Every structure is written in C-alpha cells, then in structure tokens.
Amino acid sequence: MLSIRRCVAHVVVGAAVVTTASIGTGTASAAPVASCAQAREDIAIRSAVPLLDWSENFGIDGAGNLWVARVMRGEVQRYDGDGRLTGTVAVPSPGAVRLGPDGLLYVVTGNSPLAGAGGIVRFDPAAADPTPTSFATGFAHPNGAAFDDAGNLYVTASDGVHRLRRDGSEDMDWWADVAVDGPNGIAVSGDSVYVTANFVAGSGPVGRVLRLSRTDPADSTTIADLTSLGSLPDFVDDLVVRDGDLYVTTLAGHLVRVDPVTGTACTVLSTQPLTAVVADPADPSALLAGSEEGTVLRIHPQG
C-alpha cells in the first residue's frame, strides 16, 4: 500500500519479527518465534531509478510475462522471462495487477491518497497496444485485489473489502457484512479470503493477518499479528498462498511465512521494505517480491 499511513508506520518498524496468534477469537498475545531457514534471494528486475520505480504490486499474464505496477510513474510495465522491459501501459496510481478468468489483466487504479476516487481497469495483455477500459469505479483508495475460482474479484479499499461479480456489479450484501479496518493485501484460496490489515481498531495499530469466509463474510478470524523489535507492530502489506502457507511482506523488510491453521509464523528473509509477493511463473520453488526501492527480488524459501 502506498499511503500516508505507510509513512507514519516507518517509526514503528525494525529488524526482527515476532508474531502473536489467536485462532477464532480475534485477540492475541505476544510470543516471539524463531526464524525459518533463511531464504536465498537474487535480483530478478533491477530498479532504474530508486523510489520512482517503486514496485507497488504485480501480476502475471497468460503468456508468463510479469506486469509491474510502477505507482510513482503511473504505469504498469511488462517484463519477459529474462527480466527485459518489453512494454508499458499508462494507469494512474496503479495497485494490484491480476489475471482475470477472461484472460484480461485487471489493474487497481487510484492507489494514492492524492488520487481521489479509484477503480479497476482492464486490458488485453496480448494486444499490440493494450488500451485500459473501466471495469468498476467509485472506490476509496483501493489497493489489493484477488479473484476466486468463480470469477468474483475481491478488492481492498479504505472503506473495507469489496466483492465484484464478473459483470462489474458489486455484491453489496457481502461488503456490508465484512468488518475489516485498514485492509491492504488480499488472497483467495477455496472458501478462505486472507487479508492483511493495518490500523486495526481496538487491538493495535498495524500488522494483522485475517481470514474471511467467502460464504460467510461476517466470520472474521485473526490468524496472526506481526510485530517488530519485540512488541512494536510491523506494517503488513501483500500476501500470497503457496503450498498451504501464507507468505506476507512487511514494511520492516521481512518476508514472513504464516501457517493459516495454527497462526505460527517465522521470518524467511530480512531485506529492504517489501510491497508485494507472487509465485514465480518461471520457477515453482521461488517467489517474486516487490520493494519500495523498485527492485523485484526472486526469493527461494528454504524448508
């Protein structure tokens, strides 16, 4: 998430991550955890201009190209499997980039506190000159997005988590039942809708990982609260489901693996501030992670 809240969060993050976890209660108690076996990292795409190239999020098209949301530049950039820039599409303040069931790429737009109302645009990534068209509008600072296996699109915004049908209309009953303050990243697996949240009302300002139910969105379960420097909360950003675990990026520069069943967590990598994470289409053993500096890292978790 690119926001004023992130700037504030810089004062509360540090080097070591610990976690608190409570399943089904919505409360948590502090308990430090050991690090996982440390992951190996290398550079998949190097930043041309640090910070201006902020890699806010990214997605993968049907041909395996990586599309990076360069929020400061106002565009999404296409890279081939060798990390070469092969195209750009103008999108104002882009956030999450997701491949839809129709083969089109869906991009969050307006992911900035200065952008006004945001929305979702989509385009054909295989077109010679992709042209974004509007899919949905009227979201307050939207950021994360994820499709379920029925083709519904879930979008996080400052006013909650939205579910859009395949025709772009919103399931307002679903949205009204969701109670998540400060949602950010989102991933869907089966009936589970996993959400990272910051500025959680009544339970600490940042760092929460939640599970919602697709069929009963009022059912909200706290999986883990990630903190830094002992008990200081860490700002959580994006997440992905891989081999049954959640991998979560944080402002303190950690990639954290969380067991969604037990809530146990451990740090697999400590590096620069991380923004987004996806599975690497070219390597099933690797993840790709974006950064505020703009570099895209290829990460190989161990164990």
ZIUR-V781229 format. One record per residue. RES is the residue in one letter. PSI is psi as a letter, one per 30 degrees, with the letter a starting at -180 (* if undefined). OMEGA is omega as a letter, one per 20 degrees, with the letter a starting at -180 (NA if undefined). D_LAST is the distance of its C-alpha to the last C-alpha in Angstrom with 1 decimal. Layout:
BEGIN
res = <RES/RES>
psi = <PSI/PSI>
omega = <OMEGA/OMEGA>
d_last = <D_LAST/D_LAST>
END
This chain:
BEGIN
res = <M/L/S/I/R/R/C/V/A/H/V/V/V/G/A/A/V/V/T/T/A/S/I/G/T/G/T/A/S/A/A/P/V/A/S/C/A/Q/A/R/E/D/I/A/I/R/S/A/V/P/L/L/D/W/S/E/N/F/G/I/D/G/A/G/N/L/W/V/A/R/V/M/R/G/E/V/Q/R/Y/D/G/D/G/R/L/T/G/T/V/A/V/P/S/P/G/A/V/R/L/G/P/D/G/L/L/Y/V/V/T/G/N/S/P/L/A/G/A/G/G/I/V/R/F/D/P/A/A/A/D/P/T/P/T/S/F/A/T/G/F/A/H/P/N/G/A/A/F/D/D/A/G/N/L/Y/V/T/A/S/D/G/V/H/R/L/R/R/D/G/S/E/D/M/D/W/W/A/D/V/A/V/D/G/P/N/G/I/A/V/S/G/D/S/V/Y/V/T/A/N/F/V/A/G/S/G/P/V/G/R/V/L/R/L/S/R/T/D/P/A/D/S/T/T/I/A/D/L/T/S/L/G/S/L/P/D/F/V/D/D/L/V/V/R/D/G/D/L/Y/V/T/T/L/A/G/H/L/V/R/V/D/P/V/T/G/T/A/C/T/V/L/S/T/Q/P/L/T/A/V/V/A/D/P/A/D/P/S/A/L/L/A/G/S/E/E/G/T/V/L/R/I/H/P/Q/G>
psi = <k/j/l/e/e/e/e/e/f/f/f/g/l/b/e/k/k/l/l/k/k/k/j/g/f/g/l/l/k/k/j/k/l/l/k/l/k/k/l/k/k/l/k/e/k/k/k/e/j/k/e/e/g/j/i/e/l/l/l/k/l/f/f/g/k/k/j/k/j/i/e/e/f/h/l/k/k/k/k/a/f/g/g/k/k/f/l/l/k/k/k/k/i/k/b/k/k/k/k/l/f/g/f/l/k/k/k/k/l/g/i/k/f/g/f/a/k/a/a/k/l/l/l/j/f/f/l/e/i/k/j/k/l/k/e/l/l/g/k/j/i/l/d/l/l/k/k/l/f/f/g/k/k/k/k/k/l/f/g/a/k/k/k/k/l/f/g/f/l/k/j/e/e/e/e/f/f/k/i/k/k/h/k/d/l/k/k/k/j/b/f/k/j/k/k/k/k/l/h/k/k/g/h/l/e/l/g/k/k/l/k/l/k/e/f/i/f/f/j/k/k/k/e/l/k/k/l/l/h/d/f/k/k/k/j/k/c/l/l/l/k/k/h/f/l/k/k/k/k/l/f/f/g/k/j/k/k/k/j/f/e/f/f/k/l/l/k/f/k/j/b/l/k/k/e/l/k/l/k/j/f/f/j/f/f/l/l/k/k/l/l/e/f/f/k/k/k/k/k/j/k/k/*>
omega = <r/a/r/r/r/r/r/a/r/a/a/a/a/a/a/a/r/a/r/a/r/a/r/a/a/r/a/r/a/r/a/r/r/r/r/r/a/a/r/r/r/a/r/r/a/r/r/r/a/a/r/r/r/a/a/a/r/r/a/r/a/r/r/r/r/r/a/r/r/a/a/a/a/r/r/a/r/r/r/a/r/r/a/r/a/r/r/r/a/r/a/r/a/r/a/r/a/r/a/r/r/r/r/r/r/a/r/r/a/a/a/r/a/a/a/a/a/a/r/r/r/r/r/a/a/a/r/r/a/a/a/r/a/r/r/a/r/r/r/r/r/a/a/r/r/r/r/a/r/r/r/r/r/a/r/r/a/r/r/a/a/r/a/r/a/r/r/r/a/r/a/r/r/r/a/a/a/r/r/r/r/r/a/r/a/r/a/r/a/r/a/r/a/a/r/a/r/a/r/a/r/a/a/a/a/r/a/r/a/r/r/r/r/a/r/a/r/r/a/a/r/r/a/r/a/a/a/a/r/a/r/a/r/r/r/a/a/r/r/r/r/r/r/r/r/r/a/r/a/r/r/r/a/r/a/r/a/r/a/r/a/a/r/a/r/a/r/a/r/a/r/r/a/a/a/r/r/r/r/a/a/a/a/r/a/r/r/a/r/a/r/r/r/r/r/a/r/a/r/r/r/r/NA>
d_last = <28.8/31.6/34.1/36.3/33.9/31.2/33.6/34.4/30.7/30.4/32.2/29.7/26.4/24.8/21.9/19.8/18.5/19.0/19.2/21.8/21.5/24.2/24.1/27.4/29.5/29.2/29.2/26.6/26.5/24.8/21.9/19.7/16.0/13.7/11.5/7.8/6.5/9.0/8.9/11.5/14.6/17.9/21.0/21.6/25.0/26.9/29.2/32.9/34.3/32.0/32.3/34.8/31.8/29.8/27.2/27.6/25.8/25.4/25.4/25.4/28.5/29.1/29.3/25.9/27.5/26.0/28.5/28.0/30.1/32.0/33.5/35.7/37.1/37.8/36.2/33.2/32.4/31.3/29.1/28.5/25.5/26.5/26.6/30.4/32.4/34.5/36.1/36.6/37.9/39.6/38.3/39.4/36.6/33.8/30.8/28.4/28.7/28.0/28.9/31.4/32.2/35.3/33.5/34.7/32.6/33.2/33.1/33.6/36.6/38.1/34.9/36.9/39.1/42.0/41.7/43.6/42.8/39.8/38.9/37.1/38.2/37.2/38.0/37.6/35.0/36.6/40.1/41.7/42.3/40.2/42.3/40.7/42.6/42.4/40.5/40.8/42.2/43.0/39.6/39.5/36.9/34.4/30.9/28.0/28.4/26.7/28.2/27.9/28.5/32.2/32.6/33.1/32.1/30.8/31.7/31.2/34.2/35.9/37.7/34.8/32.9/35.0/34.7/36.7/37.9/37.9/41.5/40.5/42.2/40.4/39.9/41.6/41.3/37.5/37.5/40.0/37.8/34.8/34.7/32.1/33.3/31.9/29.5/27.5/24.5/24.3/22.3/23.5/21.8/24.3/26.5/24.3/25.1/22.6/24.4/23.8/27.0/28.8/32.1/31.6/35.1/35.7/32.1/31.3/31.5/28.0/24.4/24.3/22.0/24.1/24.3/27.6/28.9/30.3/33.0/33.7/33.0/34.7/31.8/29.6/26.7/25.1/21.3/20.6/22.5/20.7/22.7/22.9/24.8/24.7/26.5/27.5/26.2/24.0/25.1/22.7/23.2/21.5/18.6/17.1/15.7/12.7/11.4/13.3/11.9/14.0/13.4/16.4/18.2/20.6/23.7/22.5/20.1/16.8/14.2/13.2/10.9/13.3/13.4/16.8/18.0/17.6/17.6/15.0/13.4/11.6/12.0/9.5/12.7/16.3/18.8/22.1/23.0/21.2/23.0/21.4/18.2/18.2/16.2/17.2/19.8/19.7/16.0/14.0/10.6/12.1/13.8/17.2/18.4/22.0/23.6/27.0/27.9/27.5/24.9/22.2/18.8/16.3/12.8/9.7/6.6/3.8/0.0>
END
